[in-house]
Amino acid sequence: MREIIRTPDPVLISAVEALLTSAGIPFVVADRHISALEAGIVAFPIRILVPDDRAESTRRLLIDAGLGDELRPMQ
């Protein structure tokens, strides 16, 4: 799995979830509960992970949607 997005912003997470779901790209949302418990402290961001073989297509989708600035650097 590759981390695509890391943010404390639940609205951004919801938008990315909707895009990935509509595109049929599987994903995992990690750390949502700890972030909520800590009331959005930046030390506990929410992460979206996608399978390695879908990372490039996910990146293209998010760039096309205007969310390229939110992407984690490629590893």
N, C-alpha and C positions, 0 to 999 in steps of 0.2 A: 504494500500500500504506500502511496505517496501523499504527503500533506500538500494540499493545494491552497487552502485558505487558513489563516489563523487570525482571529479577531475577537474582541469582547462584544462586538455589535450584533445583537440577536436579530436585528432587521436584515442585515447583510446575510447572515446565515440562512434566514428564511428565504431570501431572494435566490441565493445559490442553490438551496435545496429544491426550490421550484424549477429552476432551470435544468438541474441535473435530472430530476424526476421526469420532466417533459421530454428530455433528450434520451431517456432510457439508460442513463449512465449510473451504474451502482456506486454507492458512496456510504461512508460511515461518518457520523457526527460524534466526535470525541470531546469529552470534558464539558459537555453541556450542563450537567448537574452540578459539578463543582463550581462552575462559573456562576450559576444561578444562586447557589448557596452563599457565595462570597459577594453577592450584589454587584456583579460586573467589575470587580477589581481587575485591572489590566494584567495583574500577575497570573490570572487564570483565564486565558483566552479559550474560546471554543475553536476546535479544529475540524476541517472537513478533509477526509482522506478518500482517495479513489484508487482502484487497482492500477498497478504499474502500467499495464497495457492500455489503459484509458487516460493516462495523464496528459498526453499531447492533445487528444481530442477535447478533453475537459478544458485545458488551457485555451484552446482556440475558441471554444464556446463562450467562455467567460470574457475573453478579450473582445469578441464580437458583440457581447452584451454590454460593453463599456466598463467591465470590472477588472481590466488588466492591471490596474494599479494595486489591486488587493491581493494579487497572486504572490505566493511564496516563491523565492528563487528556485530554479531548477537545481536538482542535486544529482 
